[in-house]
Amino acid sequence: MSYQPNNPPLVPHDAPPALSLPQRGTHNSAHGLSIPGGAVVTAPQAQQASELAERYALLERLGLSTAASEDFDELARDMAEKAGFLYGFVNLFLEEQTFVGLHQPPTDSGYMIVGRTMSLDHGWCPEVVARKKALPLHDVHASPRFSGNHVVDAVGIRSYFGAPLIHESGKVLGTACVIDPEKRPLSDARRIRDITINGGAQVMDGIARAPVLYPHFIAPAR
């Protein structure tokens, strides 16, 4: 699928614009959250801006582009196919969640067609980044904490499995994850969780092996 950076995020195919997921707000070229003039900056906002600046600095040192990559798309597809899921992502946490790797159903499949970005408020990847641990949700409705998420209604997602992209410095760059409109049996949760963990490890191993060669990142062997 070609990358169209101006596509609205997570918009249902042929759906009215009102169903698109809202963005968190505007941002500036300083790689940080924009704060309206005169606004009081809270401690969480300051911490988030600091973490974002550190993340950008690390990406720059690694020589890692934040643009969409065919190789990361391939890795996202590999995760999704192994898990039996419709969607796979390699997700960097920038001003927005940015899907440098994306696999999804064909546009004429009748399933939701998603864009390359999503608000930092939505989905379950923010939980993975915060806890620095994999999150297996075989059925998001099984937990009130995770069922009340905008993505559940807007995209119709029932299962989510994600793992963090952790640099050796301890900083989390984002996630590798898969999502699907069907719930999965609890007995299959460990297998799917391990697929995303391995996918995240492949991303970070590839970056560590040859960061200056990006975007010629070596996709996983088939």
ROKOLVEX-732386 format. One line per 2 residues: their letters; for each residue x, y, z of C-alpha. Coordinates in nm, 4 decimals. Layout:
BEGIN
A> X/Y/Z  ... $
This chain:
BEGIN
MS> 0.0000/0.0000/0.0000  0.1365/0.3411/-0.0875 $
YQ> 0.2012/0.5875/0.1897  -0.0315/0.8871/0.1899 $
PN> 0.0815/1.1083/0.4793  -0.2202/1.3377/0.4612 $
NP> -0.4759/1.0605/0.5077  -0.6895/1.1090/0.8195 $
PL> -0.6054/0.8509/1.0863  -0.8235/0.5464/1.1349 $
VP> -1.1042/0.6548/0.9038  -1.3644/0.3977/0.7971 $
HD> -1.3567/0.3385/0.4200  -1.6257/0.5562/0.2547 $
AP> -1.7346/0.6793/0.5965  -1.8192/1.0417/0.6822 $
PA> -1.5338/1.2531/0.8234  -1.7042/1.2654/1.1631 $
LS> -1.5977/0.9071/1.2273  -1.2255/0.9824/1.2029 $
LP> -1.0261/0.9734/1.5241  -0.9364/1.3244/1.6414 $
QR> -0.5752/1.4249/1.6813  -0.4383/1.5389/2.0114 $
GT> -0.3662/1.8874/1.8809  -0.1148/2.0806/1.6769 $
HN> 0.2571/2.0556/1.7222  0.5536/2.2642/1.6254 $
SA> 0.8904/2.2007/1.4660  1.0653/2.1788/1.8022 $
HG> 0.9619/1.8121/1.8385  0.7371/1.8755/2.1352 $
LS> 0.3747/1.9214/2.2276  0.2494/2.2700/2.1498 $
IP> 0.1223/2.4687/2.4464  -0.1162/2.7629/2.3904 $
GG> 0.0194/3.1008/2.4937  -0.0451/3.1750/2.8595 $
AV> -0.1365/2.8145/2.9400  -0.0032/2.6502/3.2538 $
VT> 0.2252/2.3566/3.1756  0.1433/2.0677/3.4064 $
AP> 0.3964/1.8151/3.5337  0.2611/1.5352/3.3073 $
QA> 0.2817/1.7656/3.0044  0.6377/1.8639/3.0892 $
QQ> 0.7366/1.5003/3.1348  0.5728/1.4019/2.8079 $
AS> 0.7507/1.6822/2.6211  1.0825/1.5783/2.7771 $
EL> 1.0319/1.2135/2.6826  0.9410/1.3139/2.3269 $
AE> 1.2549/1.5263/2.2913  1.4679/1.2381/2.4218 $
RY> 1.2988/0.9998/2.1800  1.3707/1.2251/1.8832 $
AL> 1.7309/1.2662/1.9941  1.7729/0.8887/2.0145 $
LE> 1.6132/0.8365/1.6723  1.8520/1.0908/1.5258 $
RL> 2.1540/0.9200/1.6834  2.0365/0.5858/1.5477 $
GL> 1.9851/0.7305/1.2011  1.6272/0.6009/1.2076 $
ST> 1.3819/0.7711/0.9747  1.0290/0.8426/1.0947 $
AA> 0.8861/0.7953/0.7441  0.6897/0.4908/0.6354 $
SE> 0.9105/0.1975/0.5375  0.8346/-0.0907/0.3040 $
DF> 1.0586/-0.3107/0.5178  0.8701/-0.2245/0.8360 $
DE> 0.5460/-0.2789/0.6420  0.6758/-0.6273/0.5629 $
LA> 0.7562/-0.6904/0.9273  0.4063/-0.5731/1.0278 $
RD> 0.2571/-0.8093/0.7698  0.4717/-1.0951/0.8961 $
MA> 0.3462/-1.0431/1.2534  -0.0162/-1.0162/1.1436 $
EK> -0.0032/-1.3291/0.9284  0.1690/-1.5365/1.1958 $
AG> -0.0881/-1.4251/1.4522  -0.3811/-1.4639/1.2125 $
FL> -0.4761/-1.0966/1.2602  -0.6003/-0.8455/1.0033 $
YG> -0.3756/-0.5581/1.1137  -0.0100/-0.5255/1.2116 $
FV> 0.1902/-0.2172/1.3118  0.5398/-0.0917/1.3859 $
NL> 0.4503/0.2184/1.5836  0.6789/0.5074/1.6839 $
FL> 0.5588/0.7405/1.9587  0.6195/1.0926/1.8291 $
EE> 0.3817/1.3911/1.8416  0.1335/1.1270/1.7279 $
QT> 0.1490/0.7514/1.7138  0.3218/0.7044/1.3786 $
FV> 0.2915/0.3754/1.1929  0.6221/0.3395/1.0092 $
GL> 0.5163/-0.0206/0.9496  0.1560/-0.1018/0.8578 $
HQ> -0.0335/-0.4043/0.7314  -0.4095/-0.4052/0.6829 $
PP> -0.6818/-0.5622/0.4641  -0.7252/-0.4522/0.1016 $
TD> -0.9297/-0.1384/0.0448  -1.2140/-0.3382/-0.1126 $
SG> -1.2322/-0.5922/0.1720  -1.5103/-0.4162/0.3615 $
YM> -1.2889/-0.3820/0.6692  -1.1686/-0.0584/0.8232 $
IV> -0.8880/0.1126/0.6320  -0.6518/0.3016/0.8604 $
GR> -0.4064/0.5862/0.8097  -0.0470/0.6231/0.9224 $
TM> -0.1075/0.8220/1.2421  -0.3299/0.8158/1.5496 $
SL> -0.3712/1.0365/1.8535  -0.1529/0.9605/2.1548 $
DH> -0.4726/0.9217/2.3564  -0.6143/0.6287/2.1630 $
GW> -0.5562/0.2568/2.1462  -0.3631/0.0360/2.3860 $
CP> -0.0071/0.1111/2.2750  0.0191/0.4010/2.5263 $
EV> -0.0240/0.1423/2.8033  0.2552/-0.0717/2.6552 $
VA> 0.4903/0.2275/2.6343  0.4105/0.3343/2.9917 $
RK> 0.4575/-0.0093/3.1455  0.7467/-0.1175/2.9178 $
KA> 0.5938/-0.4638/2.9009  0.3921/-0.6618/2.6505 $
LP> 0.0149/-0.6306/2.6761  -0.1953/-0.9315/2.5646 $
LH> -0.5672/-0.8559/2.5302  -0.7368/-1.1616/2.3837 $
DV> -1.0729/-0.9884/2.4385  -1.0727/-0.6166/2.5223 $
HA> -1.4243/-0.6496/2.6638  -1.2961/-0.8876/2.9308 $
SP> -1.1505/-0.5902/3.1211  -1.3453/-0.2683/3.1917 $
RF> -1.0124/-0.0844/3.2063  -0.9356/-0.1638/2.8430 $
SG> -1.2843/-0.1921/2.6922  -1.3603/0.1791/2.7326 $
NH> -1.1297/0.2829/2.4505  -1.2256/0.4980/2.1531 $
VV> -1.0761/0.2444/1.9131  -1.3223/-0.0219/2.0290 $
DA> -1.6188/0.1678/1.8859  -1.4507/0.3643/1.6062 $
VG> -1.2621/0.0723/1.4535  -1.4455/-0.2264/1.6013 $
IR> -1.1346/-0.3887/1.7506  -1.1843/-0.6848/1.9820 $
SY> -0.8295/-0.8154/2.0386  -0.4925/-0.6446/2.0818 $
FG> -0.1413/-0.7737/2.1417  0.1504/-0.5334/2.1669 $
AP> 0.5130/-0.5275/2.2805  0.7441/-0.2301/2.3452 $
LI> 1.0370/-0.1259/2.1266  1.2994/-0.0800/2.3983 $
HE> 1.6444/0.0553/2.3175  1.9419/-0.0717/2.5181 $
SG> 1.9433/0.2674/2.6935  1.6053/0.1794/2.8417 $
KV> 1.4130/0.4343/2.6338  1.0964/0.3133/2.4653 $
LG> 1.0627/0.4178/2.1019  0.7180/0.2727/2.0436 $
TA> 0.5539/-0.0653/1.9940  0.5077/-0.3630/1.7661 $
CV> 0.1455/-0.4760/1.7740  -0.1415/-0.6566/1.6044 $
ID> -0.5158/-0.5896/1.6285  -0.8258/-0.7675/1.5034 $
PE> -1.2072/-0.7316/1.5146  -1.2386/-1.0865/1.6497 $
KR> -1.1540/-1.1965/2.0023  -0.9059/-1.4786/2.0492 $
PL> -0.9172/-1.7798/2.2811  -0.7233/-1.7305/2.6022 $
SD> -0.5330/-2.0493/2.5249  -0.3752/-1.8755/2.2220 $
AR> -0.2755/-1.5574/2.4072  0.0800/-1.6603/2.4915 $
RI> 0.1592/-1.7570/2.1322  0.0304/-1.4280/1.9908 $
RD> 0.2013/-1.2256/2.2638  0.5324/-1.3923/2.1781 $
IT> 0.4851/-1.3056/1.8094  0.4686/-0.9344/1.8937 $
IN> 0.7593/-0.9619/2.1383  0.9697/-1.1303/1.8685 $
GG> 0.8573/-0.8702/1.6153  0.9678/-0.5893/1.8448 $
AQ> 1.3014/-0.7611/1.9014  1.3536/-0.7908/1.5241 $
VM> 1.2924/-0.4178/1.4841  1.5430/-0.3257/1.7537 $
DG> 1.7992/-0.5861/1.6442  1.7833/-0.4546/1.2889 $
IA> 1.8331/-0.0979/1.4086  2.1282/-0.2002/1.6261 $
RA> 2.2965/-0.4009/1.3477  2.2959/-0.1346/1.0790 $
PV> 2.1280/0.1914/1.1779  2.2956/0.3953/0.9045 $
LY> 2.1509/0.1667/0.6366  1.7907/0.2533/0.7179 $
PH> 1.5547/0.2404/0.5341  1.7287/-0.0698/0.3941 $
FI> 1.6277/-0.2571/0.7081  1.6378/-0.6326/0.6595 $
AP> 1.2866/-0.7764/0.6849  1.2324/-1.1072/0.8680 $
AR> 1.2995/-1.4242/0.6778  0.9895/-1.5900/0.5371 $
